[in-house]
Amino acid sequence: MLPGETMVAASKPVRAAQYIRMSTDQQRYSLSNQAAAIETYAASHGFEIVRTYADPGRSGLTFARRKELQQLLSDVLGGAPGFEAVLVYDISRWGRFQDTDESAHYEWLVRNAGIPIHYCAEAFENDGSLTSAIMKNLKRVMAGEYSRELSRKVWSAQIRQFELGYRMGGRTPYGLRRLLLDERGRPKAILQPGEAKNLRWEKVVLVQGPPEELALIGRIYRLSVRDALSDAQIADLLNREGHLAVRGRKWTKFLIRQVLTSEIYMGTALFNRTSQRLGRSQRRNPREEWVRLPNALPPIVSARRFAEAQRVRGHRRILRLSEAALLTPLRRLLEEKGRLSLPLIAAEPDMPNHASYRRRYGSLDAAYAEVGYVRPARKACPVPAATVDRAAAFTVQVAGSLMRAGCKIGGDRERGVLVVDRACYIAVATSRLWSSARERFWEIRTDRCGEVDFLIACLLSGDDRTALGYYLIPASRFPRCGAIRILEGGHRLERYRLEDLTTLADALRERRSGATSPRVRVRRSAPLAPRPRPEPPPPSL
């Protein structure tokens, strides 16, 4: 072979495929920018791009919806893909997988087929060296963490916007309309179905719709509460009269149920009923995680009428169960266990819910009496001394932190209620980490706080020894169920989290200055446990 022929063969470019991806359709120039950078890299490193795999508008969190990445792997694993290398802009374009092993697995599949992957914008060569392996894993962790951090920021921003009364998306309920506001909050136009705002600083709020739709909503509630019609009967009546539901559809029992159960009709907006974070499947959140905004818009039905509708619906559900359907499994459980209790009922998957017995008979004891069981008298369960000491000691710590910041502290430290600067009432509580079959959480009772403005809570580890975080929660966020549940790894109350008690005074001043809700009076369901010592030494939290 002549020397000139050898030189020509050595300079022949390597056939390569490029993979490009962008997360959203709004990133208009992202794909072209990636392609330009890859083309520059290819020209300087002896590659010829012969095929492009592009995933526009696809998140890097999952593999499922990335058809072109799936096609790339299929071509490579099928043999003879027509190229000898794959060029990717950087690690994050390959994926922001939350499990870094998943990203490494897909790269390994390609590399194991004899085709290397080159990351064009990274400062290291993907040559299989120790340095390359360390840098790749670090970059994968950073790519996944970026998505997690962005998720937390977006979540906090959505909560702030929702609490200001702005619409966060979703279908518009019957009888309401979406009003577009400009950057100064002035009305611009009513958005029609399918329309959306086109400027980032514009906002959307819900307003009441045409009077005839509002009147029909009121009539639906009257038909349910006063005339005792079922959802299907109401839908059939409205269809016979020619009334149309949302988007000109016919009424169904499901649409009637939405009208009769949606709190928006009494003026309360809801957020976070479902969530779908970091590429995971959508899940329905527990009711205690829902975010409520009372008085989000003028009510169409009164709170009293809405409560009557829920009571009627609950009563109908219970009446569907016959006496035998309720009492037969209860009697069988009594024969098997020799006693009855709420945990025993909850543990039986084939039994009616304990709430069904309460609604039908008024209480569990009354239901037990129907099957001939009388529950033994319960003895008072004293609060453990360690729990009392820990709560009292944390109260002292909170008071000390506020006093060091120049606040005047009064109130009843024995009850765990502090008065700051003679104006702000704070309840103090601690909670240990609990575990269930599905999740780990802290639960903080709010029905024992009394009349307060804020609750400062210390979240402890499972052994009650280590403080894992602090939360300063306004009373306006206390749920009706009487307890706040904070999930481990959840973001619902992240905006109220404090890193340590040194920031408590500043956070309290900031939230007091921004607070608009009056002090909330919470009904106390049980007396507070007495504190045996006024000022015990603080534990090692």
Helices and strands as residue ranges (DSSP letters): H 3-10, E 14-21, H 30-45, E 47-55, H 67-78, E 85-88, H 91-94, H 100-112, E 117-119, H 130-163, E 176-181, E 187-191, E 203-208, H 211-225, H 231-240, G 246-248, H 253-261, G 263-266, E 269-271, E 274-275, E 283-284, G 287-289, E 291-293, H 303-319, H 323-337, H 342-347, H 354-361, H 364-370, H 385-404, E 409-412, E 417-420, E 424-431, E 434-435, E 440-445, E 451-452, E 454-460, E 467-474, G 475-477, E 483-487, G 494-496, E 497-498, G 501-503, H 504-514, E 520-521
